[in-house]
Amino acid sequence: MRIAVTGSIATDHLMVFPGRFADQLMAGRLDRVSLSFLADSLDVRRGGVAANIAWGLGRLGLAPVLVGAVGSDFEPYRVLLKEQGVDTESVRVSPDLHTARFVCTTDADQNQIATFYTGAMAEARHISLAPVLARAQGLDLVLVSPNDPEAMLRHTRECHELGLPVAADPSQQLARLERDQVRALIDRSRMLFTNEYESALLQERSGWTQEQVLGRTGLWITTLGAAGSRIRQAGRTTIEVPAAPAGCAADPTGVGDAYRAGFLAALARGANPRDAARLGSVTAVLALETVGTQEHTLGRAELLTRLEGAYGRTAADALSSRLVVRS
């Protein structure tokens, strides 16, 4: 199964504040906020939603096609992605703008305050999927993840025109999108990814009820943090999958991206949605336990051990034959 992953490619600047953001916020003064948090650590890492998911798919033995826009500073990052099996030939390089930046501070309760600098990502709207399809000699799925909003809409529209299945993942961009835009991204999608908050926000922004959303997508996958994930499908019983047990939480950045990579990799190899969610939960936990979105280890033995510990031997055996990890 050949998957194209469209969306953001960025450099992450991750900082840790040892206190709690909530302790610094004063009731009645939230309209005049001026805060500075003294961080104890700074990690500069590779990131961006599309790049994180593509990296995970590559580590899990697929050959994903990464589609996005970057600056001329991208070359070292490109080399590292290619080493993990990611096809980067459809990445547009801007001669004028830097690769996007994600600057995020995490507090002791794992709450986050972040700023995203668009940079070269704004040029993703100029990327056409037709040449990508021709060069890849066919695509089985296109994931439309957070990106320049015009790029997200263009890629979705082109997928419908080219007859390509779409997985919609609007997540962080929901706040920027208008009603008709949200509807355009969801309508006729093969899959829809949200977290619990985004699930409610998507319904508010689209003006559609849960049943109406389900009538316009195939699978609706919602991650629920420590409560696991939920898979809904029109006319089918809802599937609830508990989260895999986590050790020490190091950094929540990119956990949702890791889940998507695990879910899609399992689905690509013929797993059913429940088993795909189980692998997604395990890859998400491994990302949670590691600082950085592309630093966690995805080893076959570790994955199977985690799967068995979380869901039992039968579940691990069901995924064993479908689990391929790049050496």
N, C-alpha and C positions, 0 to 999 in steps of 0.2 A: 504494500500500500504506500503510495507516494503522497506525502502531505506537504503542502506549502503553508508556511507560517508567516502571515503578514502582521506588521505592527512595529512597536518601538524597539530601537536598538540604542542603548545608552551606557554611560559610565555612572556607577553608583558611588556616592560619597556617604558612607554610613557612620553615624555617630551615636554614642550611648550617653544618656543623661542618667546619673545614678538615683535621682529623685523621682517624684511623681508630678506630671504636668498638672494634674488636678489640684495639687496643693498650691500652685502658683496663680490659679485663676480666682479672681475675686467676684463674688456675686454682685450684680448691679454695676459692674465696671467693664463688662465684656464688650461694650461698644468703643472702648478706648484701650485696646490691648497693646502693650509695648513690652515684650518679654525677651530675655536673652538667657539661654541655658548653657551652662559651662559643661561641656562634654568631656568625658574621661578618655575617650578613644575615638580614632578615626580610621576607617578602613575604606580604601578606594578599590572598587571591584568592577568587574564587567557586569552589565545588566541590560535592562530593557525587556519588556514582557516577551516580545517575539523571539529575541535572542535567547532568553532563558528557556523558553519552551523548546526551541529548536535544539539547544544544547542538550536538554534532557532527552529528547527523542533520538538525537545522535548517540548519546551514551547508551541508550536502550536498543541500539542496533539498527535503527532506521536511517534513512538518508534524506532528512527533511530539506526543503528548499526555503531558505530565509529570504523574505522580501521586505525591504525597508530602505530608509535613506539615512546616510551617515556623512560625517565630515572626512576630510583628508587624513585625520588622525586615527582612522579606523584600522589601518593595515595590520598592526600587531594583534589586534582583536580578531581580525579576519583569519589570521594564521591559526590562532588557538581554536577557533570554531571549526575550521576545516580539519584540524587534527582529530576532532570528535565526530567527523562524518557529516558535518553540516555543509550543504551546497550554498555558497555565498555569492555565486555569479550573478544573481538577480538583485543584489544590493546596489542601490544608486549612491554614488559618492558626490557630494557637493564640493565645489572648489572654494566656496566662500564661507561656509558655516561650520561650526564645530559639531561633533556628534552630541546628541542630547545628553543632558545631565540630570540625574536624580539625586537630590540632596535630602537626606532623611535622618531625623533624630528619634531614637527609641528610648522610652523611659523605663523605670523599674517594673511597671505593670504591663510592658509590651505594647503600650500605646505609642502611636507614631505621629509626628508632625513632619510633613515633607513638602518640598517644592520641586517641580519638574520644569527644566528649561528645554524648550522645544528644539531650538537649534536647527540642524539639518533635517530633522523629522518633518518639518513643514513642507519639504519637497517631495514627500512620499506621495502626494496627490498627483504627481506627474508620472507615476509608475503605472504602466499598463500590464495587465496579466496575460494578454494574448501572447506576447513574446516569451513570457515565462513558461506558459503551457507548451509552446512549440519547442523550446529548448529542452524542457524536462521530458518531452515525448509522452506527455500525459500526466494528469494529476487526479488523484482519487478523492481528495478533500482539500479545501482551502480554509484555514482558520483565520478569521478576521478579528484580531485582537487590538487592544488600545493603540491608537496611532493618531496622526493628524485626522480630524473628523472627516474632511473631504476625501482623504485617502480611503478611510473605512467605507464610506458610501460608494466611492468609485469601485473599489474591489468587490463589494457585495453585488453591485449592479452588473459588473462584468462577469462575475461567476454565473449569475442567472442567464446572461446572454450567451455564455459559452457552454452552458449546461454542466457546470461544475458544482458539486455539493459544497455547501457552506456550513461551517461551524462558527456561530456568532459568539463573541466574547467582548462585549462593549465595556464592561466593568468600570474602570476609572473614568472613562469618558462620558458616562451617562449624565453627569451633571452639566456637561457642555452641550448635549444634544437636544434638539427640539423634538416635539411629539412625532412629527412625520418622519424625522430621521431615525428615531428609535424604532418605529414601526418598520421602516425599510430594512433595517439591519436584522430584525427578528424574522420577518415574513419569509416563508419558504426555506428556513434554515434547517439543516439536517440535525444540528445540535445547538444548544444554547447553554453557555456557562455563566453563572453568577455566584456571588457569595450571598449570605443571608440578607445583609443590608441591601445589596444591589438588587436582590429579588423583589423586595418591596419598592425600591426606587424605580426599577424598570416598569413595574405596573403603574406607578404614579406618573412617570414621564410618558409612557405610551398611551395611558388612558384605557388600557385593556385589563380585564380581570385575569386571574390565574387561568381560568378555563379558556379564555380567548387567546392567551399566549400559547397554551398547550395546543390549541387548534392551528397554530401557525408555525410550529416547530416540531421536530421529531422527538429527541430526548432533551429534557431540561435538567441539567446537572447543577445542583446548588451545594456549595461547600458550606459547612456549618462550624468551622473551627474545631474546638475540642469535642463537639457533638458529632463529628463525622461528616457525612454528605448524604444528599437526598437526590434520587433520580425519579423524575416524573415523566409520564407519557400518556397522551390522551387515550382514555379507555382502558388503561392498564393500572394494576395495583402499584402504589408508590413503593419504591425500594429505599429502605433506610440502611445505610452502611456505617457502623460505628468507626470512629477514628482509631488508627493504630496507636498504641501506647508510645508516648514520647519520653525521652530522657530529659536532660537539661535543655531548656529552650534558650538558644543563643541569639537568634535573630529571625523575626517573622517575615522579613522581606523576601519575596519570591516563593513563599510557600504555596500559594495558589498556582503559580506557574509550574512548580514541580508536580503538583497534583495533576494538572492538565497533561503534562508530558507522560506521566505514568498511565493515566486513563487512556489517552489516545494511542500510546504504544501497545497496550494490551488489546484495545479494540481493533487496532490494525492487524493483529495476529489472530483475530477470530474469537477473542474472549467475549463473554456476555457482559452486559453493563455492570452487574454486581461485582464480578471478578475484576473488571476494569477499575471500578471505584476502589476496590481493595488495594490494587497495586498503586493507584493514585494516592491513597492515604499513606502508604508506606513511603513512597518517594517524597511526599510532603513532609513527613516527620523527619526524614533524613536531612531535608533542607532546613527545617526549623532548628535542628541541633547544630547547625553550622553557620558561621558568619559568612555572608556572601551568597549570591544566588546561583553560582556555578562552581561551588567549592566542595559540595558534598560528594561522598563516595557512592557510586552505584555499582556495587559488586554483586554478582549473581548469588553467592553464598549468603551474603548479608541480607539481600532482599528476600530470599526464601526463608531464612531464619525469622526475619521480622514478620513475614506473612503467616508463617505457622504459629508464631507466638501471639499474633493478634486475632487470627481467624481460624486457626486449626490446621491440622495436617491435610485434610481433604482440600481445603482452599488453596494451600500451597502447592499441592500436587496438580490441581487443575491449572495453575498458572505456570508450573515448571516447564512444560513443553513449549510454552508460548514466550518464555523469558529469554531474551538474547541481550547480552551486555557486551559492549565494545571493550576490548582488552587494551 
